[in-house]
Amino acid sequence: MFCKNTNTSLFFSSISDISDEIWQELNCKNNIYFHPDFLKSLEKNHPEIRFSYIVLVDSENQPTAFASLKLIDFYMNSIKNDFEFLKDIGRKLHVFPDKKPLKLLICGNTFVSGDHGVFIKENQDKKAIIKELAESINHFVNSDKKLKKQIDAFLVKDFAKESLFITDVLKEFSYHPFSVEPNMRLQINENWRNFDDYLASMKTKFRVKAKKAFQQSSSIIIKEITLENIDEMLPKMTALYTKVALNAGFNLGVFNLETYTNLKENFGDNYILKSYCLDDKIVGFISGSINQNSLDAHFVGIDYQLNREHAIYQRMLYDYIEIGISKKLKTINFGRTASEIKSSVGAVPEDLTMYLRHKKTIKNKILKLFLQRVQPTPFQQKFPFKI
C-alpha cells in the first residue's frame, strides 16, 4: 500500500482496489459521479493524472464518506482571456512557479462543475467529516516524502452556497475560499410537457431569438452517437473539443474523449452523446449525463467558423433543454463559461466555492490576498421568461 491506513481513513490508488462491500455500505451508486464505473472510466483514460481515493470510516470501521483525489500538472500558460491578470499577479507575488507547472492535489472532479468530489453518507456529522477529510489529505501527502516534496498546492472543489457553513471548517486547515465562474442552472418548470411549452413561457423577444436559432440551424442533422459509430466519430470530435478547450479561460485538465466509449458502455441512454453534421461533416457535438433528477451538460465541440452562421451553440443549449423536458427531469446544469448566452435560455447562476491552500506558509498568506482579487467574470443576466 502506497499510504498507510489510519483509524479513520482507508487509502486506495485505484477504484478497482475498493471492495464491493465498501460500495454497498456507502450506497452512493445512484449518483453517477460516485459510481465506480464512472470513476473507473476517468481513471482508465487519463494515465497522465495520478488518481487516489479516500474512504473515511467510523469507530466500528464502517464507511462514512468517500473522496476522490487527483494529482495534476497545472500550467499557468493555460490561463487566458479574463483570467490573464491572475497569472500576472500570481507570478509577481511568486505564489506560482514561473516556468514549471504547478503540482496541484485536487479533491473533486476536474472535468465537471459541482460538488462531485466528496460523498457523505446520510446521518453523518458533515462538519466532522470535512475535518477528517482535511486531516486525511495531510496524512496522505506527509506519509510519502517524494509526494510531499512534489506538491505545491491543494484544491478542494466545488461547493454550493448552502454547504459553506459546513465546508468553511477547511479554513481551520489554512485553506482559503474563493469563487470563479458560476454553474449556470435551469430549473425545469413542471408545466413544460414539451419544448413548445417552454417556448410559450418565454417573452416574445427570447422566443423570436429561439425560433431564429432553429431556422439558422435547420440544415444541421443531429444524430445519436452510439457504440456502433463512436470509433469513427472520436477523431473528429476530439479536434472540435480541442478548439473549445483552447478557448476556455482556464482548464484543470484536458479530457480524453475516449472516455465516452466507456461511459456509453456503462450508462447507455443515461449518458447523452449527439453529433451535429452539415453536408456529412461533423460541426459539433454535445455530451452529458442524466444524474438522478438532473441533466448535466459535459463537454461540447464546436466548429467556430460555422457557429455564428448556423447558431450551432445556441441550438445545442435548446437541445439540452428539450432532452431535459422529454425525460421529465427537474434541472439542467449547463456548467461554467458562456454565462450570458446560457442565461438567455433561462439559466441562472449558482455560485460555487473552491478552497485553495499553498504548501508553504508564507506563500499561503500571500495566496489569501491574491484570492481576494479573484472574482467571477461579470455578465449581463437575461430574464427570458414571462413573469
N, C-alpha and C positions, 0 to 999 in steps of 0.2 A: 504494500500500500504506500502511495506517494505521500500521504499525510496521515498521521496517527489520529484515530478517533478519540473523542473526549466523552465525558459523561453525558454531554448534551448534544453532541454533533457527530454525524457519520459523514465521511467524505468519499466521493466517488469520482473517478477520472473518465467514466463512460456511462451512458444511460444503460447499457447492457449489463453493467455490474449491479444495478439496483434490482432487488428481488421483487417478484410478483406480490409477495406478502406486504412489502412496503407500499407498493402502489395501491393495493387493496385497502390498507389501513388509511392511507392519505385520502382515498376516494376523490381524486381530482381529475379523472379521465373525461368527465363531461365538459371540461374546459379544454378546448383544443390545444391551447398553449402549454398546458401541463400534461398533455397526453404523451406517453413515452414514444409513440410512433412519430409524433410531430418533432419532438426534441431529437430523436434519432436521425430524422431526415436532415435537420440542420447540421448535426454533428458529422454525419457521413459525407456531406457535400462541401464542407468548409474546413479542409485539413490545415489551412493556414492559421486557424483560430484554435487556441487551447481551451477546450471545454472542461469544466469541472462542476460538481453538484454537491450541495449540502442538504442532508436530511436532519432536521432537528428532532430530538426525542425527549420525552418526559422522564421522570424518575423511575418509571416502570419500563423504560426502553421502547415506548410506543411512539411512532412518528407523529409529530405535531405540525411540521411545516417542511416545505421544500423550497430550495433556491437554486437557480442556475447561474453559474459564473462563466465569464469568457475573458480570456486574456488576449487583447488585440494590440496591434501597432496602429496608433492614430497619427496620421501625417498632417502637420499643420498646414501644408500647402493645399489640403483638400478643403480648407475653409475659404469660401468665396462670397461674392455679392455683398449682401447687407451685413455679413459677419466678418468682413475683412478687418475692421477695426479691432476685433477681439484678438486676431492673430498678432497684429502690430503691438497692442498693449501687452499681451502675454509675453512677447519676446523682449520688449523693452524692460519689463519688470523681472525678466529671467525666470518666469514661472514655468515656461515651456522650453524644452530643448530647441536649439537653433537649427541643427542640421539633421540629427537623428529623429526617428519617430518617438512619440510619447507612448510609453508602455502603460496601458490602461487596463485595470482589472474592473470589469463591469458586472454588476449584479442586475440582471434584467435581460430583455430581449433586444438585441441590437438591430433587428430587422423590422420590428413592429412597434408602433407607438402605443403606450399604455402600460398598465401595471401587470406585466406578464412575466416577471422575474421571480416573484415571491408568492407562494401559495401557502395560506394559513388555514388549517382545519377549523371547523366550527367550534364554538365554545372555548376558544383559547384566549388567553390574555395577550392581545396583539402587540401591545407596547413591550411586554416582556419578551415576546418572540423576536421583535425587531432588535432589541438589545442583544439577545442571544446570537442573532444573525451577525451583528456587527462584531461581537467577540469571536465568533467562529471564523469570519473572514480574516480577522487579525491572526488567529491561530494558524489558519491555512497558509498564510504568507510567511509568518515568522518561523514555521516549522521547516521551511525549505530555504537554506541560505542563498542558493542561486536565485530563487524566485524573489526573495526579499530584496536582493541587490538589483534585480531587473526592473521591478515595478516602480513607476514614477507616481501614479495617482490611482485613486479608487472612485468609481462612479456607481451610485445606486439609482436606478431609474424605473419608471415614471409614476408619479403618484398624483391622484386627483385631489382637489381641494379638501374634500370631506375626510381624506385619510391623513391629513397633515398633523392633526393633533396626536396621532399615533407615531408617524414616521419622524416627526421633529425630535424624537428621542435620539436620532442619529447625531444631532448637534453635540450631545454629550461625548461623542467619539470624534469630535473635531471635523465633522462633515459640514459643508456649507450649502444651504439650499439655493437654487436658482431656477428660473423658468426660461424656456426657449419658446419655439413655436407651439401654439396650442393644437390639440387634436380637434378637428372640425367634425361635429357630430350632428346628424339629422335625426330627430325624433319622428317616427312614422305615425301619422295620425290614424287612429283605429277606424276612422270613417273612410279611409282610402282603400277601396276594394280593388282598384286597378289604377293604371297610370293616368287615365283620363280624370279620375277623381283628384289625383294630385295636381294636375294642370288646372282643374276647375277651382282649386283652393288658392290659386295664385292671383296676385294683382295683374291687371291687363299687361303692363309693361314687361313683366317677367314671363308671362305666358306667351306673349309675342316673341320674346327672345328664345324661349324653348322651341317654339314651332319653327323659327328661322334656323335654329341649330339642326333640327331634324330634316329640314329642306336641304341645307348645305351638305349634310352627311347622307343624303338619300342614295347616293351611288355606292356607299360603303356596304360591303357584305360582311355581316357578323356571323362568325361560326364558333361552335364549341371546339375547344382544344381537348382532345381525348388521348388516351394511352395509345391509340392506333396511329395518330398523326403527330404526336408531340416531338418525336425524334427529328422529324423533318422540319418542324417549326422552330425548334430551340435556337439554332444559329442565328436566324433572322430576328427572333425575339430578343436574344442577347445583344445584338447590335443596336436595337431600338432602346432597350433598357439602359445601355451604357450611355447613350446621349442624355437621357433623363438624369441619370446618376451624376454625370459631369456637370449638369446644370444646377444641381442642388446646392444650397448654402453650405452644408457640410453633411458628411456621411460617417457613421460609426463603423461601416464595413460595406464591402461590395457583395451583394447577394449573388450566389451561384444559381442560375436558373435551372440547372439540372435537378435541383431540389424539388421542382414542380412534379417531376415524374414520380418521386416517392410520395409526395403529398396526394397526388391523384390516385395512386395505388392504394393508399391507406384510408383516404377520406372520401373518395368518389365524388358524388354530387355535392358534398358539403365543402369541397374545395372548388372555387369558381375559376375557370380559365377560358377566356374568349379572345379570338383574334379579329382584327378589323382589316379588311382587304379592299384594295382598289385595283381593278384590272389585274386580278390574280397576284397582286403584290401586297405583302403584309405591311400595313402602315401604322399598326398599333396593336396593343393587347392590354387586357386587364386581368388582374388576379385578385383573389380574396377568399376569405374563409367565413363560413357560417358557424358562429360560435354562440351556442345557447340561443338567445333571442336577438343576436346582432349579426349584421353583415359587416365584416371588417375589410375595407379596401387595403390590399397589399400593393405590390409594385405594379407600375404600368410602363408601357413602352410607347413612344410617340415619334412619328416622323415629323419633326418640327417644320420642315419646309412645306408640308401639306396641311399642317394643323389649322392655320387661320382660314384657309380657303374652304376646308371641309369640316370645320368645327369638330375635329376628332376628340379632343379632350373633353369638351363640353358634352358631347354625345355620350362619352364614357360615364360621366357623372350621372346623367339621366338613366343610363342603363343599370348602374348600381342601384338607383332608386327603384327602377322597375322590378329588378330581381328581389329587392327587399320587400316590396309590396306583395309581389306574387307569392313569396314564401311566408307571408304573414309574420314578418319579423317586427321588432319594436324599434330598433335603432340601426343607423348606418354610421360607422366610424370611418370617416374619409382620411384620417391621418393628418400629418403635418403638411406644410407647404401649400402654395396657391390658395391661401385662406379666403381672399376676396371672391374669386370665382366660385369657390365652394359655398360661400355664404349666399351667393346669388341663386343657388338652387335650394336654399333653406337651411344649410348647416350653421350651427352656432359654435363659438369657440369653447373648448373645455381646457382650462389651464392645467398643465402637468408640471410637477416639480421634480427636479433631479437633485441629488446630493453628491457633492464632489469633495474629495479630500486629497491634498498632496502629501506624499510620504514624509517630506522634510518639514519640520515645524515652522521655520521662518518663512519658507515659500508658501506654506499653508496659510499663514497670516496675511501674506501679500495676496494670495489667491482670493481670500474673503473680500478684499477691497476691489479686486478685479471683477468678481462675480456680481458685485452690487451694480456694476455698469451693464451687465448682460440683461437685455430686455427683449421680449418678443417683438418682431418687426410689426410696426403699426399697419393696419389696413382699414379700409372703409367697409364696415359691416353693412351688408344689404339685408333688407327685410321684405322678402318676396311674397309673403302670404297676406291674404286679406285678414283684417282684424275681426 
